[in-house]
Amino acid sequence: MTFTDGTAVVSPEPPRRPDCTILTEPVAFLLIALGHYTAVDALTRGKVLAWGRRPWLAPTFPGLFTAP
């Protein structure tokens, strides 16, 4: 997923050098989406891993979406 000026685009090929790669456990992802965990809580508990050139972007990722 690539964000440009607030617009998300999903492409079949990943970017050459992603800024941030996020790996999350499914349950932690659901709890973050429902607002029961914050991204920082999940990161500190080891339920989410982030790496890349700009891993500090990971905690802001959930804020880019609105839960139904």
N, CA, C and O of each residue as an XYZ file, in Angstrom:
272
protein
N       0.855     -1.144      0.000
C       0.000      0.000      0.000
C       0.910      1.219      0.000
O       1.869      1.297      0.768
N       0.600      2.150     -0.858
C       1.356      3.387     -0.962
C       0.427      4.559     -0.705
O      -0.683      4.604     -1.235
N       0.873      5.501      0.099
C       0.087      6.701      0.393
C       0.739      7.898     -0.286
O       1.930      8.158     -0.111
N      -0.061      8.618     -1.063
C       0.398      9.836     -1.715
C      -0.653     10.912     -1.505
O      -1.784     10.770     -1.970
N      -0.305     11.970     -0.822
C      -1.228     13.072     -0.533
C      -2.528     12.586      0.102
O      -3.606     13.076     -0.234
N      -2.428     11.622      1.020
C      -3.601     11.122      1.738
C      -4.418     10.094      0.993
O      -5.462      9.669      1.488
N      -3.982      9.682     -0.175
C      -4.706      8.686     -0.962
C      -3.946      7.365     -0.932
O      -2.752      7.323     -1.227
N      -4.647      6.280     -0.572
C      -4.027      4.954     -0.525
C      -4.191      4.267     -1.873
O      -5.270      4.286     -2.467
N      -3.113      3.665     -2.345
C      -3.120      2.915     -3.599
C      -2.497      1.550     -3.328
O      -1.399      1.452     -2.780
N      -3.212      0.504     -3.718
C      -2.696     -0.855     -3.573
C      -2.235     -1.313     -4.947
O      -3.017     -1.347     -5.897
N      -0.970     -1.662     -5.045
C      -0.431     -2.117     -6.325
C      -0.032     -3.582     -6.200
O       0.272     -4.055     -5.105
N      -0.032     -4.301     -7.324
C       0.317     -5.728     -7.269
C       1.779     -5.972     -6.875
O       2.105     -7.012     -6.303
N       2.642     -5.024     -7.177
C       4.056     -5.148     -6.837
C       4.385     -4.232     -5.661
O       3.939     -3.085     -5.637
N       5.151     -4.710     -4.693
C       5.546     -3.841     -3.582
C       6.529     -2.772     -4.059
O       7.212     -2.969     -5.064
N       6.608     -1.645     -3.352
C       7.592     -0.622     -3.726
C       9.003     -1.177     -3.603
O       9.247     -2.125     -2.857
N       9.918     -0.581     -4.335
C      11.303     -1.069     -4.324
C      11.914     -0.980     -2.936
O      12.545     -1.931     -2.475
N      11.736      0.147     -2.265
C      12.271      0.339     -0.909
C      11.171      0.910     -0.044
O      11.033      2.131      0.038
N      10.381      0.068      0.605
C       9.299      0.606      1.440
C       9.849      1.391      2.626
O      10.905      1.069      3.169
N       9.113      2.422      3.013
C       9.506      3.208      4.183
C       9.338      2.395      5.455
O      10.166      2.471      6.363
N       8.262      1.614      5.519
C       7.965      0.868      6.737
C       7.242     -0.431      6.374
O       6.276     -0.425      5.611
N       7.713     -1.515      6.919
C       7.053     -2.816      6.763
C       6.504     -3.191      8.133
O       7.216     -3.133      9.135
N       5.223     -3.578      8.166
C       4.564     -3.902      9.434
C       4.114     -5.354      9.399
O       3.441     -5.785      8.463
N       4.491     -6.102     10.430
C       4.063     -7.484     10.598
C       3.280     -7.543     11.904
O       3.792     -7.152     12.953
N       2.040     -8.030     11.847
C       1.201     -8.045     13.046
C       0.499     -9.388     13.196
O       0.193    -10.064     12.213
N       0.252     -9.758     14.453
C      -0.555    -10.937     14.723
C      -2.012    -10.594     14.403
O      -2.439     -9.465     14.643
N      -2.779    -11.541     13.867
C      -4.165    -11.252     13.482
C      -5.031    -10.716     14.625
O      -5.811     -9.785     14.424
N      -4.902    -11.288     15.805
C      -5.731    -10.837     16.935
C      -5.338     -9.418     17.337
O      -6.206     -8.596     17.628
N      -4.051     -9.126     17.356
C      -3.600     -7.777     17.688
C      -4.110     -6.783     16.655
O      -4.511     -5.675     17.012
N      -4.101     -7.160     15.384
C      -4.615     -6.289     14.328
C      -6.093     -5.976     14.565
O      -6.520     -4.830     14.429
N      -6.862     -6.993     14.917
C      -8.288     -6.799     15.188
C      -8.497     -5.894     16.398
O      -9.346     -5.003     16.367
N      -7.731     -6.115     17.458
C      -7.869     -5.291     18.658
C      -7.480     -3.836     18.407
O      -8.084     -2.926     18.976
N      -6.489     -3.613     17.570
C      -6.119     -2.244     17.206
C      -7.240     -1.621     16.386
O      -7.617     -0.473     16.619
N      -7.774     -2.373     15.425
C      -8.847     -1.860     14.566
C     -10.098     -1.517     15.373
O     -10.802     -0.562     15.045
N     -10.376     -2.278     16.413
C     -11.553     -2.034     17.246
C     -11.313     -0.995     18.337
O     -12.243     -0.586     19.031
N     -10.057     -0.573     18.482
C      -9.742      0.450     19.466
C      -9.460     -0.063     20.859
O      -9.395      0.726     21.802
N      -9.288     -1.384     21.019
C      -8.993     -1.944     22.335
C      -7.502     -1.887     22.671
O      -7.127     -1.888     23.843
N      -6.660     -1.838     21.650
C      -5.217     -1.672     21.793
C      -4.848     -0.409     21.023
O      -5.504     -0.052     20.044
N      -3.805      0.252     21.469
C      -3.203      1.267     20.610
C      -2.046      0.587     19.883
O      -1.573     -0.469     20.304
N      -1.603      1.188     18.813
C      -0.479      0.611     18.074
C       0.766      0.537     18.948
O       1.543     -0.412     18.850
N       0.952      1.531     19.796
C       2.117      1.542     20.687
C       2.018      0.398     21.699
O       3.026     -0.247     21.988
N       0.816      0.129     22.247
C       0.637     -1.007     23.165
C       1.035     -2.312     22.479
O       1.769     -3.123     23.044
N       0.549     -2.500     21.269
C       0.846     -3.738     20.541
C       2.332     -3.850     20.222
O       2.905     -4.937     20.300
N       2.959     -2.730     19.864
C       4.402     -2.747     19.583
C       5.208     -3.117     20.828
O       6.132     -3.927     20.753
N       4.858     -2.524     21.970
C       5.620     -2.796     23.192
C       5.387     -4.212     23.709
O       6.248     -4.761     24.397
N       4.247     -4.812     23.392
C       3.963     -6.193     23.810
C       4.518     -7.224     22.838
O       4.398     -8.426     23.079
N       5.119     -6.776     21.751
C       5.705     -7.686     20.785
C       4.688     -8.322     19.847
O       4.995     -9.311     19.183
N       3.505     -7.775     19.787
C       2.454     -8.307     18.908
C       2.559     -7.738     17.501
O       1.974     -8.273     16.559
N       3.303     -6.656     17.367
C       3.515     -6.003     16.082
C       4.999     -5.709     15.945
O       5.639     -5.236     16.883
N       5.537     -5.993     14.771
C       6.930     -5.665     14.473
C       6.946     -4.696     13.306
O       6.153     -4.827     12.374
N       7.839     -3.734     13.353
C       7.981     -2.768     12.265
C       9.456     -2.586     11.958
O      10.283     -2.508     12.867
N       9.785     -2.520     10.671
C      11.163     -2.291     10.271
C      11.165     -1.566      8.933
O      10.126     -1.420      8.289
N      12.311     -1.128      8.538
C      12.466     -0.423      7.275
C      13.208      0.882      7.485
O      13.804      1.110      8.537
N      13.165      1.736      6.474
C      13.876      3.014      6.536
C      13.240      3.970      7.531
O      13.937      4.792      8.125
N      11.916      3.879      7.725
C      11.200      4.795      8.629
C      10.212      4.019      9.502
O       9.003      4.200      9.359
N      10.697      3.158     10.405
C       9.795      2.333     11.212
C       8.930      3.134     12.182
O       7.917      2.626     12.664
N       9.312      4.376     12.477
C       8.511      5.197     13.386
C       7.152      5.564     12.789
O       6.310      6.127     13.488
N       6.925      5.258     11.519
C       5.620      5.500     10.899
C       4.580      4.461     11.323
O       3.380      4.707     11.195
N       5.014      3.321     11.816
C       4.091      2.221     12.152
C       2.988      2.618     13.131
O       1.832      2.280     12.878
N       3.275      3.321     14.242
C       2.183      3.664     15.172
C       1.125      4.594     14.564
O      -0.003      4.636     15.054
N       1.463      5.325     13.524
C       0.494      6.239     12.912
C      -0.374      5.558     11.858
O      -1.375      6.132     11.430
N      -0.016      4.355     11.433
C      -0.733      3.661     10.361
C      -2.217      3.454     10.657
O      -3.033      3.729      9.777
N      -2.618      2.984     11.844
C      -4.052      2.786     12.101
C      -4.870      4.071     11.996
O      -6.056      4.024     11.670
N      -4.253      5.207     12.266
C      -4.956      6.483     12.196
C      -5.307      6.910     10.781
O      -6.048      7.874     10.592
N      -4.786      6.207      9.789
C      -5.082      6.538      8.395
C      -6.420      5.971      7.939
O      -6.876      6.261      6.833
N      -7.050      5.165      8.789
C      -8.311      4.502      8.434
C      -9.378      4.806      9.471
O      -9.072      5.112     10.624
N     -10.625      4.719      9.054
C     -11.752      4.901      9.950
C     -12.454      3.563     10.143
O     -12.852      2.926      9.167
N     -12.610      3.134     11.386
C     -13.279      1.865     11.672
C     -14.771      2.009     11.428
O     -15.343      3.063     11.708
N     -15.412      0.969     10.910
C     -16.865      1.047     10.659
C     -17.659      1.074     11.952
O     -18.888      1.137     11.920
